[in-house]
Amino acid sequence: MASEPKTLQEAIKHFADPKNCREYLVARRWPNGVTCPRCGSDKVAFLEKYNRWQCSAKTHANRQFTSKTGTIFEDSPLGLDKWLAAMWLIVNCKNGVSSYEVARDLGVSQKSAWHMMHRIRLAMQDDLTGGMLNGEVEVDETFIGGKVRNMHRDKKVKQQQVSQKGNKVVVIGALERKGRVRASVAPDRKAPSMRDHVQGHVDIGSVIFSDEHAHHWRMDDKYRHEIVQHAAQYVDGNVHTNGMENFWSLLKRGLHGTYVSVEPFHLFRYLDEQAFRFNNRKDMKDSDRFDLAVRQIVGRRLTWAEVTGKSQGVKPTAN
């Protein structure tokens, strides 16, 4: 195989060749040799003319398969040249990339690009194999939603009359200092929600740094809490939540600047996207992040019915 791409320009040229696409995926999906994704047999033969393999086992139907089978690419009529180019963009653009831009760059419809991006975000999802966060961990929450100052005067008055949360979505995050971040959508910022997130992601015995809101949910029997009073100061020696604030800043820059409008139904996907880039920002080049994302495409499917909410009876719009 030709030398692997290190930049976006090299990636576009490299993956313009279907053979390079296939070999790149095979090297990561089947490092020990191609096996049938349905039965696991290694008795497969490659059909060069049809760019696919055939399993010799006769114990199951659909014996032929491609490198797309059983991945986020399955059942997509788009070629891997477009898929891999889109993947390179989303895993390496610091503020994300909109489906409209991807549609223009790849020559596909915005609807197709939007579906592609959500399927790629699924591959960027943390599978939690890295274990729980531990050591010094910053915990914080934020609100995601429309900004009151951008609303029409009538709507602004009504919005200011409702509760603090209003029409915003609560997101809770935990950051292991010099390590990984975990963020998820929560129903509210009350004690049960905060405790569930912390206990689900942070090892017992860790040191938790948070703001004054932690007084309402702290768990002194399981964690050591250090609290900074933001009303007075943002940093008190080693006690601060600046790491989480940095993550929130990057997240909101992408949501407000690139994606503009994100419905709560899809918000967790954008959290996965930003967390992937944030967790792999250090000591990794663009090609390394791309390589990692490609290794996570197997066993993950996101159909059009699922992404549009039809399978759950929800009808979100495409952003």
N, C-alpha and C positions, 0 to 999 in steps of 0.2 A: 504494500500500500504506500502511496505517496506520503511525504512528510505531513503530519497532521497540522491543521491550521492553528495559528496563534492570535490572529486578529480577525475582525469582522470581514475585511476585504479578502483575506485568505480563505476564510470559511465559506464565503459566497462562491468563490472560484472552485474550491475543493469539493463542495457538496453539489456542484452543478453536474458532476458525474455520478450517475446512479450507483455505479460499482463502489465508489468511495463511500457513499452513504451506507450501503449495505455492509461493507467491511468495517466501518467505524462502529456501527451498532453491534455487529456480530462479536467484535473484539471485547465489547463491554458486557453484552448480555450473555454470551456463551464463551467465556475465556478458556474453558476446558473442552471446547468442541460443541457443535450445534446439537441440541436435543429437542425432541418434540415437545412443544408447550402444552400439549393435551395429555400425553401419557408418560412423558419423561424419557422415552426410549432414545438411545443414541444411534439407532439404526435408521439413519435418514440419508436420502440422496438428493443432491442439489440439481434442480432442473434449470440449466442455464437459459434455455429459450424462454421460460416463463418467469424467471427471476424468483423462484420459490423452491422450497424443499418438499419432499414427500416422505412420510413416515412409512416404514415397511410393516409396522404392526397393523394387523387387520381386526383388532379388537375394538376399534372405535371409528366413527365416521369422521369426515372432514380431515383426511390424513394429510392433505397438502396445507402448508402454512408459509408465511413470509416473516420477515424480521419485524413487521408491524403487529403480528398476531399476539394477543395477550398484553398489549401495551396501550398507552394513551393514544397511539396513532391508529389503532384498529378501526376498520370500516371507514376510514377517511379516504376519499378519492384523490386528495392532494398528495403530491409527491413528497418524498423525504427531503428534497432540496428546499422546498418551502417550509416544511416543518422544522428542519434543523436551523434554518436561517432565523425563523421566528423565535426559536428557543434561545439562540445565541443572544438575540436582542433583549429578551425579557430577563434573562439571568444576569446580564451585565449592565443594563441601563440603570443607573443609580436611582433615578426618580420614576422608573417604570417606563412603559411605552404604550401608547393608546392603540386600540384596535383599528382606529381610522388610519393611523400612521402605518401600521403593519399592512393593512389592506392596500394602501397606495404603494408601499415598497415591494410587496410580493405579487401584486396584480390579482388579488382575490377580493371577494365581496367583504364588506364590513361585518356582515353577519357571520361569515365563515371565519374571519380573523378573530372575532369576539369569542367564538366557540373554541378556536385553537388556543387562545390565550388562557382560557379557563382550564382547559385540559393540561396545558403546560404547568399552570399553577398547582394542579393536583400532584404532578411529579415533584414539585418543589416543596411539598408538604413534609414537615418533620415527622419521621416515623417513630420518634422517641427512642430509637435504639441507643442513643447516646446516654441514656439513663437520666436520673434526676439532677436538678441543679443543686449545687452545694457550696459550702464555704461562705463567702460574703455575697449576698443576693439582694439586689434592689427590687422592691415591689412598689408599683404605682398603678394608677388607673387614669383614664382620660375619657373625654366625650368626643365622639365622631358624629358630625352632622353639619347642616347648613349654618353659616355664620349669620348672626342677627344683623350685623351692620350691612350685609349685602341684600337684605330683604327690603321689599317695598314698605313704605312708612306704615300703612295699615297692618300688614303682617307683622312688622317689627313690634308694634304696640301690643298685639295679641300674644306674640311670642314672649315678650317681657312679662306678661301677666301670668303665664303658666309657670310650672315648677322649674327648678334649676335644670333638670334633665330635659324637659320639653320633648322635642322630637328627636333628640340625639340618642346615639347608641353608646353604651358603656363598654369599654375595652380594658381588660386587666392584663398587666404585663409583669414578668419577673425576669430579671437580668442577672446572670452570674458574672460578677466582675471579672474582666479579662476572659470572658467565656461567651456562652450562648444566651439567647433571649427566647422566651416563650410568651406568646400573647394570644388571647382568645376573647371572643365576644361574650359578654355576661348580661344576664337579665337586669341587673342593678349593681350598685356598689355597696350594698348592705353587707353586714358581717358574714352571713352564711355563704354568699357568693365569693367574697374575698377569701374566706378560709378554704373553700373548696378548691379554688385556683391554686392557692399557696401549697396546700397539702398534696395536690395532684402533680405538682412540678418541683417542689423544693424538699430536699432531704431533711428529716428531723434532726435538730441539733445545729442547723445552719444559723448564721447571723443575718438578720433581715434589717435592711435599711429602708425606711419609708418616711412619708410626711405625717403630719399630725392626724390625718384620717385613720391611721393605724391604731389609734387609741380605742377605736370602736370595734376592731376585729382582732387585735393582737392575741397571740396564743403563747403566753409565757411558759406554759408547761411543755411546749414542744420546740420553741425557737427562742433565740436571744434577740430582742428587739432593740434597735437604735433608731430614735425618731428625731427628725429635724423639723423645727417649727418654721414653716415657710412665711408665716406672718412677720417673723423677726429676721430670718436669714435663710439662705439657700444652702449654705455649706457650714458645717460645724466640725472642723477637723476632717476626720474620715467619714463623717456621717452626712450623706447627701444622696440624692436620686438623679444626679446629672446624667448618668449613663442611660437610664430609662427615658429621661427628658430628650436626650439626643435621638433615641429610637423614635419617640413620638414625633419629633420634628421631621425626621426623614419620612415617616409614614404619612403625615399630613401634607408634606410637600408633594408627594406623589398623588395622594387622593384629591387634593384641591387644585394642583397645578397640571397634572397629566390626565387623570381620569375624570376630574371635574364633578361627576355625579355617580356615587356608588350606593346602591341600595343595601339596606341591612341584610337582606337575604344572601348577598354575595360577599359581604364584608370580610368574613373569615378567610376567603380565598386570597384577598389582597393582603391580609395579615401574614398568611403563609409565604406569599411572594416576597414581602419586605423582610421577613424574618430570615428567609433563605439567604438573601443577599447580605444582610447584616451579619449573620453567623459565619459567613464564608468570605468576609471582606478582607481579612488579614492573611498574609502569607499565601494568597491564592491569586493567580493571574486569571484573566478572562477565560482562557482555554481550560483552566482547572475547574472553574465553577461550571462551565458548560459540560465538561466531562462528568462531573458529579451529578448534575441534573439528568444527563442521559442514562446514567446507571440506575436511576430511580423511576424509569418509565414503565417497568414491568409490573403486571398485576394491578394496574390502576386504570379504571375506565370511567369515563364521564359522558353519558349519552346526552343528546339534545334535550330529551324529556327531563332529565335530571337537572341540567344546568338552567333550563328555563322555568323550573318549578312545576312542570305539568304532572310529574309523578307524585308531587305532594299537594297538588291543588293550588299552588301559588303561581302568580303570573307577574314576575318581575320584568322590567324592561332591560334591553341590552345597553350597557354603558361602554 
